[in-house]
């Protein structure tokens, strides 16, 4: 995948990822199928969901973010 162009200002966009801060750790955001459902025991219920790591491109000029849920 080549670096995309910003749809707002046509500048170049650099690849990266958004960061989730969890208890004592830092993780890459993921895309998951379906609706979010929480359990008081285990947090988010993730069983049986399709999950993809998310790559986010950031415009170097205006800061616009564009995300892609890639293959794992
Ligand atoms: Zn831009």
PDB file of the backbone (N, CA, C, O) and the ligand in Angstrom, with CONECT records:
HET     ZN  A 101       1
ATOM      1  N   UNK A   1       0.854  -1.200   0.000  1.00  0.00           N
ATOM      2  CA  UNK A   1       0.000   0.000   0.000  1.00  0.00           C
ATOM      3  C   UNK A   1       0.880   1.237   0.000  1.00  0.00           C
ATOM      4  O   UNK A   1       1.714   1.412   0.888  1.00  0.00           O
ATOM      5  N   UNK A   2       0.698   2.088  -0.986  1.00  0.00           N
ATOM      6  CA  UNK A   2       1.464   3.326  -1.009  1.00  0.00           C
ATOM      7  C   UNK A   2       0.801   4.355  -0.105  1.00  0.00           C
ATOM      8  O   UNK A   2      -0.399   4.279   0.156  1.00  0.00           O
ATOM      9  N   UNK A   3       1.571   5.299   0.362  1.00  0.00           N
ATOM     10  CA  UNK A   3       1.033   6.301   1.269  1.00  0.00           C
ATOM     11  C   UNK A   3      -0.055   7.107   0.570  1.00  0.00           C
ATOM     12  O   UNK A   3       0.160   7.601  -0.537  1.00  0.00           O
ATOM     13  N   UNK A   4      -1.213   7.246   1.195  1.00  0.00           N
ATOM     14  CA  UNK A   4      -2.306   7.989   0.567  1.00  0.00           C
ATOM     15  C   UNK A   4      -2.075   9.489   0.616  1.00  0.00           C
ATOM     16  O   UNK A   4      -1.222   9.986   1.351  1.00  0.00           O
ATOM     17  N   UNK A   5      -2.861  10.195  -0.189  1.00  0.00           N
ATOM     18  CA  UNK A   5      -2.854  11.652  -0.175  1.00  0.00           C
ATOM     19  C   UNK A   5      -3.988  12.141   0.694  1.00  0.00           C
ATOM     20  O   UNK A   5      -5.051  11.522   0.738  1.00  0.00           O
ATOM     21  N   UNK A   6      -3.775  13.239   1.382  1.00  0.00           N
ATOM     22  CA  UNK A   6      -4.820  13.804   2.224  1.00  0.00           C
ATOM     23  C   UNK A   6      -5.997  14.257   1.364  1.00  0.00           C
ATOM     24  O   UNK A   6      -5.805  15.015   0.414  1.00  0.00           O
ATOM     25  N   UNK A   7      -7.238  13.797   1.687  1.00  0.00           N
ATOM     26  CA  UNK A   7      -8.406  14.224   0.907  1.00  0.00           C
ATOM     27  C   UNK A   7      -8.791  15.675   1.179  1.00  0.00           C
ATOM     28  O   UNK A   7      -9.589  16.252   0.440  1.00  0.00           O
ATOM     29  N   UNK A   8      -8.240  16.263   2.219  1.00  0.00           N
ATOM     30  CA  UNK A   8      -8.579  17.647   2.559  1.00  0.00           C
ATOM     31  C   UNK A   8      -7.654  18.645   1.881  1.00  0.00           C
ATOM     32  O   UNK A   8      -8.109  19.645   1.324  1.00  0.00           O
ATOM     33  N   UNK A   9      -6.339  18.370   1.929  1.00  0.00           N
ATOM     34  CA  UNK A   9      -5.398  19.372   1.428  1.00  0.00           C
ATOM     35  C   UNK A   9      -4.386  18.796   0.446  1.00  0.00           C
ATOM     36  O   UNK A   9      -3.478  19.501   0.007  1.00  0.00           O
ATOM     37  N   UNK A  10      -4.540  17.489   0.090  1.00  0.00           N
ATOM     38  CA  UNK A  10      -3.694  16.840  -0.917  1.00  0.00           C
ATOM     39  C   UNK A  10      -2.226  16.766  -0.542  1.00  0.00           C
ATOM     40  O   UNK A  10      -1.377  16.577  -1.413  1.00  0.00           O
ATOM     41  N   UNK A  11      -1.911  16.910   0.739  1.00  0.00           N
ATOM     42  CA  UNK A  11      -0.536  16.719   1.174  1.00  0.00           C
ATOM     43  C   UNK A  11      -0.289  15.238   1.421  1.00  0.00           C
ATOM     44  O   UNK A  11      -1.225  14.439   1.404  1.00  0.00           O
ATOM     45  N   UNK A  12       0.963  14.870   1.649  1.00  0.00           N
ATOM     46  CA  UNK A  12       1.282  13.470   1.882  1.00  0.00           C
ATOM     47  C   UNK A  12       0.916  13.079   3.305  1.00  0.00           C
ATOM     48  O   UNK A  12       0.946  13.907   4.216  1.00  0.00           O
ATOM     49  N   UNK A  13       0.567  11.795   3.489  1.00  0.00           N
ATOM     50  CA  UNK A  13       0.172  11.301   4.799  1.00  0.00           C
ATOM     51  C   UNK A  13       1.151  10.240   5.253  1.00  0.00           C
ATOM     52  O   UNK A  13       1.591   9.412   4.455  1.00  0.00           O
ATOM     53  N   UNK A  14       1.497  10.261   6.540  1.00  0.00           N
ATOM     54  CA  UNK A  14       2.456   9.290   7.053  1.00  0.00           C
ATOM     55  C   UNK A  14       1.728   8.203   7.832  1.00  0.00           C
ATOM     56  O   UNK A  14       0.765   8.492   8.543  1.00  0.00           O
ATOM     57  N   UNK A  15       2.182   6.942   7.706  1.00  0.00           N
ATOM     58  CA  UNK A  15       1.530   5.839   8.401  1.00  0.00           C
ATOM     59  C   UNK A  15       1.868   5.828   9.885  1.00  0.00           C
ATOM     60  O   UNK A  15       2.934   6.277  10.306  1.00  0.00           O
ATOM     61  N   UNK A  16       0.930   5.303  10.662  1.00  0.00           N
ATOM     62  CA  UNK A  16       1.133   5.166  12.097  1.00  0.00           C
ATOM     63  C   UNK A  16      -0.010   4.357  12.667  1.00  0.00           C
ATOM     64  O   UNK A  16      -0.685   3.631  11.936  1.00  0.00           O
ATOM     65  N   UNK A  17      -0.231   4.470  13.936  1.00  0.00           N
ATOM     66  CA  UNK A  17      -1.371   3.790  14.541  1.00  0.00           C
ATOM     67  C   UNK A  17      -1.800   4.549  15.780  1.00  0.00           C
ATOM     68  O   UNK A  17      -0.995   5.238  16.408  1.00  0.00           O
ATOM     69  N   UNK A  18      -3.089   4.419  16.134  1.00  0.00           N
ATOM     70  CA  UNK A  18      -3.581   5.057  17.341  1.00  0.00           C
ATOM     71  C   UNK A  18      -3.289   4.156  18.527  1.00  0.00           C
ATOM     72  O   UNK A  18      -3.259   2.932  18.397  1.00  0.00           O
ATOM     73  N   UNK A  19      -3.078   4.762  19.673  1.00  0.00           N
ATOM     74  CA  UNK A  19      -2.611   4.042  20.855  1.00  0.00           C
ATOM     75  C   UNK A  19      -3.723   3.953  21.890  1.00  0.00           C
ATOM     76  O   UNK A  19      -4.362   4.952  22.222  1.00  0.00           O
ATOM     77  N   UNK A  20      -3.942   2.756  22.388  1.00  0.00           N
ATOM     78  CA  UNK A  20      -4.841   2.555  23.520  1.00  0.00           C
ATOM     79  C   UNK A  20      -4.018   2.413  24.787  1.00  0.00           C
ATOM     80  O   UNK A  20      -3.133   1.562  24.872  1.00  0.00           O
ATOM     81  N   UNK A  21      -4.309   3.235  25.751  1.00  0.00           N
ATOM     82  CA  UNK A  21      -3.654   3.083  27.048  1.00  0.00           C
ATOM     83  C   UNK A  21      -4.515   2.212  27.948  1.00  0.00           C
ATOM     84  O   UNK A  21      -5.639   2.578  28.288  1.00  0.00           O
ATOM     85  N   UNK A  22      -3.990   1.072  28.327  1.00  0.00           N
ATOM     86  CA  UNK A  22      -4.699   0.200  29.251  1.00  0.00           C
ATOM     87  C   UNK A  22      -3.948   0.194  30.570  1.00  0.00           C
ATOM     88  O   UNK A  22      -2.960   0.911  30.724  1.00  0.00           O
ATOM     89  N   UNK A  23      -4.395  -0.585  31.496  1.00  0.00           N
ATOM     90  CA  UNK A  23      -3.752  -0.603  32.809  1.00  0.00           C
ATOM     91  C   UNK A  23      -2.317  -1.106  32.691  1.00  0.00           C
ATOM     92  O   UNK A  23      -2.073  -2.289  32.458  1.00  0.00           O
ATOM     93  N   UNK A  24      -1.385  -0.189  32.854  1.00  0.00           N
ATOM     94  CA  UNK A  24       0.017  -0.561  32.864  1.00  0.00           C
ATOM     95  C   UNK A  24       0.593  -0.951  31.523  1.00  0.00           C
ATOM     96  O   UNK A  24       1.707  -1.471  31.462  1.00  0.00           O
ATOM     97  N   UNK A  25      -0.143  -0.711  30.436  1.00  0.00           N
ATOM     98  CA  UNK A  25       0.366  -1.132  29.139  1.00  0.00           C
ATOM     99  C   UNK A  25      -0.117  -0.159  28.065  1.00  0.00           C
ATOM    100  O   UNK A  25      -1.043   0.622  28.282  1.00  0.00           O
ATOM    101  N   UNK A  26       0.523  -0.224  26.917  1.00  0.00           N
ATOM    102  CA  UNK A  26       0.115   0.556  25.758  1.00  0.00           C
ATOM    103  C   UNK A  26      -0.131  -0.416  24.624  1.00  0.00           C
ATOM    104  O   UNK A  26       0.693  -1.300  24.391  1.00  0.00           O
ATOM    105  N   UNK A  27      -1.230  -0.283  23.917  1.00  0.00           N
ATOM    106  CA  UNK A  27      -1.582  -1.238  22.874  1.00  0.00           C
ATOM    107  C   UNK A  27      -2.008  -0.514  21.611  1.00  0.00           C
ATOM    108  O   UNK A  27      -2.436   0.639  21.650  1.00  0.00           O
ATOM    109  N   UNK A  28      -1.884  -1.212  20.490  1.00  0.00           N
ATOM    110  CA  UNK A  28      -2.371  -0.693  19.216  1.00  0.00           C
ATOM    111  C   UNK A  28      -3.880  -0.888  19.138  1.00  0.00           C
ATOM    112  O   UNK A  28      -4.395  -1.927  19.551  1.00  0.00           O
ATOM    113  N   UNK A  29      -4.583   0.097  18.616  1.00  0.00           N
ATOM    114  CA  UNK A  29      -6.024  -0.038  18.452  1.00  0.00           C
ATOM    115  C   UNK A  29      -6.352  -1.140  17.458  1.00  0.00           C
ATOM    116  O   UNK A  29      -5.597  -1.394  16.519  1.00  0.00           O
ATOM    117  N   UNK A  30      -7.488  -1.791  17.679  1.00  0.00           N
ATOM    118  CA  UNK A  30      -7.971  -2.799  16.763  1.00  0.00           C
ATOM    119  C   UNK A  30      -9.389  -2.466  16.334  1.00  0.00           C
ATOM    120  O   UNK A  30     -10.127  -1.788  17.049  1.00  0.00           O
ATOM    121  N   UNK A  31      -9.762  -2.956  15.148  1.00  0.00           N
ATOM    122  CA  UNK A  31     -11.138  -2.878  14.722  1.00  0.00           C
ATOM    123  C   UNK A  31     -11.777  -4.217  15.019  1.00  0.00           C
ATOM    124  O   UNK A  31     -11.190  -5.261  14.733  1.00  0.00           O
ATOM    125  N   UNK A  32     -12.993  -4.203  15.598  1.00  0.00           N
ATOM    126  CA  UNK A  32     -13.698  -5.438  15.901  1.00  0.00           C
ATOM    127  C   UNK A  32     -15.103  -5.366  15.335  1.00  0.00           C
ATOM    128  O   UNK A  32     -15.719  -4.300  15.324  1.00  0.00           O
ATOM    129  N   UNK A  33     -15.620  -6.510  14.859  1.00  0.00           N
ATOM    130  CA  UNK A  33     -16.946  -6.548  14.266  1.00  0.00           C
ATOM    131  C   UNK A  33     -18.022  -6.494  15.343  1.00  0.00           C
ATOM    132  O   UNK A  33     -17.769  -6.841  16.496  1.00  0.00           O
ATOM    133  N   UNK A  34     -19.210  -6.063  14.968  1.00  0.00           N
ATOM    134  CA  UNK A  34     -20.365  -6.097  15.852  1.00  0.00           C
ATOM    135  C   UNK A  34     -20.443  -4.904  16.781  1.00  0.00           C
ATOM    136  O   UNK A  34     -19.698  -3.934  16.641  1.00  0.00           O
ATOM    137  N   UNK A  35     -21.360  -4.994  17.734  1.00  0.00           N
ATOM    138  CA  UNK A  35     -21.552  -3.911  18.686  1.00  0.00           C
ATOM    139  C   UNK A  35     -20.749  -4.173  19.956  1.00  0.00           C
ATOM    140  O   UNK A  35     -20.579  -5.322  20.362  1.00  0.00           O
ATOM    141  N   UNK A  36     -20.254  -3.098  20.583  1.00  0.00           N
ATOM    142  CA  UNK A  36     -19.505  -3.292  21.825  1.00  0.00           C
ATOM    143  C   UNK A  36     -20.421  -3.742  22.949  1.00  0.00           C
ATOM    144  O   UNK A  36     -21.449  -3.116  23.210  1.00  0.00           O
ATOM    145  N   UNK A  37     -20.053  -4.813  23.606  1.00  0.00           N
ATOM    146  CA  UNK A  37     -20.812  -5.276  24.776  1.00  0.00           C
ATOM    147  C   UNK A  37     -19.824  -5.510  25.913  1.00  0.00           C
ATOM    148  O   UNK A  37     -18.801  -6.176  25.753  1.00  0.00           O
ATOM    149  N   UNK A  38     -20.164  -4.944  27.056  1.00  0.00           N
ATOM    150  CA  UNK A  38     -19.257  -5.041  28.188  1.00  0.00           C
ATOM    151  C   UNK A  38     -19.733  -6.094  29.178  1.00  0.00           C
ATOM    152  O   UNK A  38     -20.931  -6.314  29.357  1.00  0.00           O
ATOM    153  N   UNK A  39     -18.783  -6.723  29.800  1.00  0.00           N
ATOM    154  CA  UNK A  39     -19.076  -7.626  30.901  1.00  0.00           C
ATOM    155  C   UNK A  39     -18.394  -7.080  32.134  1.00  0.00           C
ATOM    156  O   UNK A  39     -17.259  -6.610  32.061  1.00  0.00           O
ATOM    157  N   UNK A  40     -19.081  -7.137  33.277  1.00  0.00           N
ATOM    158  CA  UNK A  40     -18.443  -6.626  34.495  1.00  0.00           C
ATOM    159  C   UNK A  40     -17.309  -7.527  34.933  1.00  0.00           C
ATOM    160  O   UNK A  40     -16.484  -7.115  35.748  1.00  0.00           O
ATOM    161  N   UNK A  41     -17.240  -8.756  34.413  1.00  0.00           N
ATOM    162  CA  UNK A  41     -16.198  -9.696  34.824  1.00  0.00           C
ATOM    163  C   UNK A  41     -14.942  -9.577  33.965  1.00  0.00           C
ATOM    164  O   UNK A  41     -13.827  -9.596  34.487  1.00  0.00           O
ATOM    165  N   UNK A  42     -15.116  -9.456  32.673  1.00  0.00           N
ATOM    166  CA  UNK A  42     -13.954  -9.542  31.786  1.00  0.00           C
ATOM    167  C   UNK A  42     -13.757  -8.295  30.944  1.00  0.00           C
ATOM    168  O   UNK A  42     -12.894  -8.289  30.067  1.00  0.00           O
ATOM    169  N   UNK A  43     -14.546  -7.210  31.182  1.00  0.00           N
ATOM    170  CA  UNK A  43     -14.428  -6.061  30.298  1.00  0.00           C
ATOM    171  C   UNK A  43     -15.175  -6.318  29.006  1.00  0.00           C
ATOM    172  O   UNK A  43     -16.230  -6.952  29.008  1.00  0.00           O
ATOM    173  N   UNK A  44     -14.633  -5.829  27.906  1.00  0.00           N
ATOM    174  CA  UNK A  44     -15.290  -5.995  26.614  1.00  0.00           C
ATOM    175  C   UNK A  44     -15.352  -7.467  26.215  1.00  0.00           C
ATOM    176  O   UNK A  44     -14.358  -8.189  26.301  1.00  0.00           O
ATOM    177  N   UNK A  45     -16.541  -7.902  25.777  1.00  0.00           N
ATOM    178  CA  UNK A  45     -16.677  -9.279  25.292  1.00  0.00           C
ATOM    179  C   UNK A  45     -16.125  -9.363  23.872  1.00  0.00           C
ATOM    180  O   UNK A  45     -16.644  -8.722  22.957  1.00  0.00           O
ATOM    181  N   UNK A  46     -15.072 -10.155  23.695  1.00  0.00           N
ATOM    182  CA  UNK A  46     -14.397 -10.205  22.397  1.00  0.00           C
ATOM    183  C   UNK A  46     -14.523 -11.558  21.715  1.00  0.00           C
ATOM    184  O   UNK A  46     -14.026 -11.736  20.603  1.00  0.00           O
ATOM    185  N   UNK A  47     -15.187 -12.523  22.369  1.00  0.00           N
ATOM    186  CA  UNK A  47     -15.253 -13.871  21.818  1.00  0.00           C
ATOM    187  C   UNK A  47     -16.005 -13.881  20.484  1.00  0.00           C
ATOM    188  O   UNK A  47     -17.084 -13.298  20.372  1.00  0.00           O
ATOM    189  N   UNK A  48     -15.444 -14.533  19.493  1.00  0.00           N
ATOM    190  CA  UNK A  48     -16.117 -14.722  18.220  1.00  0.00           C
ATOM    191  C   UNK A  48     -16.125 -13.518  17.300  1.00  0.00           C
ATOM    192  O   UNK A  48     -16.757 -13.550  16.244  1.00  0.00           O
ATOM    193  N   UNK A  49     -15.436 -12.459  17.684  1.00  0.00           N
ATOM    194  CA  UNK A  49     -15.409 -11.279  16.827  1.00  0.00           C
ATOM    195  C   UNK A  49     -14.289 -11.378  15.810  1.00  0.00           C
ATOM    196  O   UNK A  49     -13.245 -11.981  16.056  1.00  0.00           O
ATOM    197  N   UNK A  50     -14.536 -10.769  14.660  1.00  0.00           N
ATOM    198  CA  UNK A  50     -13.461 -10.553  13.713  1.00  0.00           C
ATOM    199  C   UNK A  50     -12.667  -9.337  14.160  1.00  0.00           C
ATOM    200  O   UNK A  50     -13.242  -8.285  14.437  1.00  0.00           O
ATOM    201  N   UNK A  51     -11.331  -9.478  14.234  1.00  0.00           N
ATOM    202  CA  UNK A  51     -10.505  -8.369  14.694  1.00  0.00           C
ATOM    203  C   UNK A  51      -9.399  -8.064  13.698  1.00  0.00           C
ATOM    204  O   UNK A  51      -8.784  -8.967  13.130  1.00  0.00           O
ATOM    205  N   UNK A  52      -9.160  -6.791  13.498  1.00  0.00           N
ATOM    206  CA  UNK A  52      -8.082  -6.354  12.614  1.00  0.00           C
ATOM    207  C   UNK A  52      -7.313  -5.244  13.299  1.00  0.00           C
ATOM    208  O   UNK A  52      -7.895  -4.382  13.956  1.00  0.00           O
ATOM    209  N   UNK A  53      -6.018  -5.272  13.143  1.00  0.00           N
ATOM    210  CA  UNK A  53      -5.229  -4.153  13.635  1.00  0.00           C
ATOM    211  C   UNK A  53      -5.465  -2.952  12.732  1.00  0.00           C
ATOM    212  O   UNK A  53      -5.668  -3.110  11.528  1.00  0.00           O
ATOM    213  N   UNK A  54      -5.440  -1.774  13.294  1.00  0.00           N
ATOM    214  CA  UNK A  54      -5.788  -0.560  12.577  1.00  0.00           C
ATOM    215  C   UNK A  54      -4.534   0.270  12.308  1.00  0.00           C
ATOM    216  O   UNK A  54      -3.772   0.594  13.219  1.00  0.00           O
ATOM    217  N   UNK A  55      -4.345   0.604  11.026  1.00  0.00           N
ATOM    218  CA  UNK A  55      -3.278   1.521  10.642  1.00  0.00           C
ATOM    219  C   UNK A  55      -3.918   2.871  10.360  1.00  0.00           C
ATOM    220  O   UNK A  55      -4.902   2.954   9.625  1.00  0.00           O
ATOM    221  N   UNK A  56      -3.371   3.915  10.933  1.00  0.00           N
ATOM    222  CA  UNK A  56      -3.923   5.255  10.752  1.00  0.00           C
ATOM    223  C   UNK A  56      -2.887   6.151  10.094  1.00  0.00           C
ATOM    224  O   UNK A  56      -1.769   6.293  10.588  1.00  0.00           O
ATOM    225  N   UNK A  57      -3.269   6.749   8.979  1.00  0.00           N
ATOM    226  CA  UNK A  57      -2.397   7.699   8.306  1.00  0.00           C
ATOM    227  C   UNK A  57      -2.711   9.107   8.786  1.00  0.00           C
ATOM    228  O   UNK A  57      -3.873   9.474   8.960  1.00  0.00           O
ATOM    229  N   UNK A  58      -1.664   9.887   8.995  1.00  0.00           N
ATOM    230  CA  UNK A  58      -1.837  11.270   9.458  1.00  0.00           C
ATOM    231  C   UNK A  58      -1.276  12.239   8.423  1.00  0.00           C
ATOM    232  O   UNK A  58      -0.150  12.092   7.948  1.00  0.00           O
ATOM    233  N   UNK A  59      -2.091  13.228   8.089  1.00  0.00           N
ATOM    234  CA  UNK A  59      -1.636  14.247   7.147  1.00  0.00           C
ATOM    235  C   UNK A  59      -0.549  15.081   7.813  1.00  0.00           C
ATOM    236  O   UNK A  59      -0.718  15.566   8.931  1.00  0.00           O
ATOM    237  N   UNK A  60       0.570  15.240   7.109  1.00  0.00           N
ATOM    238  CA  UNK A  60       1.685  15.989   7.694  1.00  0.00           C
ATOM    239  C   UNK A  60       1.405  17.485   7.710  1.00  0.00           C
ATOM    240  O   UNK A  60       2.100  18.233   8.396  1.00  0.00           O
ATOM    241  N   UNK A  61       0.402  17.931   6.968  1.00  0.00           N
ATOM    242  CA  UNK A  61       0.090  19.359   6.912  1.00  0.00           C
ATOM    243  C   UNK A  61      -1.052  19.767   7.836  1.00  0.00           C
ATOM    244  O   UNK A  61      -0.890  20.649   8.679  1.00  0.00           O
ATOM    245  N   UNK A  62      -2.232  19.110   7.672  1.00  0.00           N
ATOM    246  CA  UNK A  62      -3.406  19.570   8.422  1.00  0.00           C
ATOM    247  C   UNK A  62      -3.785  18.638   9.561  1.00  0.00           C
ATOM    248  O   UNK A  62      -4.656  18.983  10.360  1.00  0.00           O
ATOM    249  N   UNK A  63      -3.159  17.462   9.665  1.00  0.00           N
ATOM    250  CA  UNK A  63      -3.418  16.572  10.781  1.00  0.00           C
ATOM    251  C   UNK A  63      -4.605  15.658  10.609  1.00  0.00           C
ATOM    252  O   UNK A  63      -4.971  14.944  11.542  1.00  0.00           O
ATOM    253  N   UNK A  64      -5.227  15.660   9.420  1.00  0.00           N
ATOM    254  CA  UNK A  64      -6.360  14.768   9.171  1.00  0.00           C
ATOM    255  C   UNK A  64      -5.929  13.314   9.331  1.00  0.00           C
ATOM    256  O   UNK A  64      -4.842  12.936   8.894  1.00  0.00           O
ATOM    257  N   UNK A  65      -6.785  12.491   9.964  1.00  0.00           N
ATOM    258  CA  UNK A  65      -6.491  11.079  10.180  1.00  0.00           C
ATOM    259  C   UNK A  65      -7.386  10.206   9.317  1.00  0.00           C
ATOM    260  O   UNK A  65      -8.585  10.455   9.188  1.00  0.00           O
ATOM    261  N   UNK A  66      -6.776   9.165   8.722  1.00  0.00           N
ATOM    262  CA  UNK A  66      -7.523   8.213   7.911  1.00  0.00           C
ATOM    263  C   UNK A  66      -7.076   6.816   8.329  1.00  0.00           C
ATOM    264  O   UNK A  66      -5.886   6.500   8.301  1.00  0.00           O
ATOM    265  N   UNK A  67      -8.048   5.979   8.718  1.00  0.00           N
ATOM    266  CA  UNK A  67      -7.714   4.682   9.288  1.00  0.00           C
ATOM    267  C   UNK A  67      -8.069   3.546   8.342  1.00  0.00           C
ATOM    268  O   UNK A  67      -9.050   3.621   7.603  1.00  0.00           O
ATOM    269  N   UNK A  68      -7.249   2.481   8.374  1.00  0.00           N
ATOM    270  CA  UNK A  68      -7.484   1.266   7.606  1.00  0.00           C
ATOM    271  C   UNK A  68      -7.385   0.080   8.569  1.00  0.00           C
ATOM    272  O   UNK A  68      -6.421  -0.044   9.324  1.00  0.00           O
ATOM    273  N   UNK A  69      -8.398  -0.786   8.529  1.00  0.00           N
ATOM    274  CA  UNK A  69      -8.343  -2.021   9.296  1.00  0.00           C
ATOM    275  C   UNK A  69      -7.719  -3.083   8.402  1.00  0.00           C
ATOM    276  O   UNK A  69      -8.369  -3.587   7.487  1.00  0.00           O
ATOM    277  N   UNK A  70      -6.470  -3.420   8.662  1.00  0.00           N
ATOM    278  CA  UNK A  70      -5.724  -4.293   7.779  1.00  0.00           C
ATOM    279  C   UNK A  70      -5.909  -5.758   8.088  1.00  0.00           C
ATOM    280  O   UNK A  70      -6.677  -6.128   8.976  1.00  0.00           O
ATOM    281  N   UNK A  71      -5.197  -6.591   7.346  1.00  0.00           N
ATOM    282  CA  UNK A  71      -5.214  -8.032   7.604  1.00  0.00           C
ATOM    283  C   UNK A  71      -4.254  -8.350   8.731  1.00  0.00           C
ATOM    284  O   UNK A  71      -3.307  -7.613   9.003  1.00  0.00           O
ATOM    285  N   UNK A  72      -4.524  -9.452   9.365  1.00  0.00           N
ATOM    286  CA  UNK A  72      -3.630  -9.851  10.456  1.00  0.00           C
ATOM    287  C   UNK A  72      -2.938 -11.144  10.083  1.00  0.00           C
ATOM    288  O   UNK A  72      -2.137 -11.662  10.861  1.00  0.00           O
TER     289      UNK A  72
HETATM  290 ZN    ZN A 101      -4.262  17.465   4.989  1.00  0.00          ZN
END
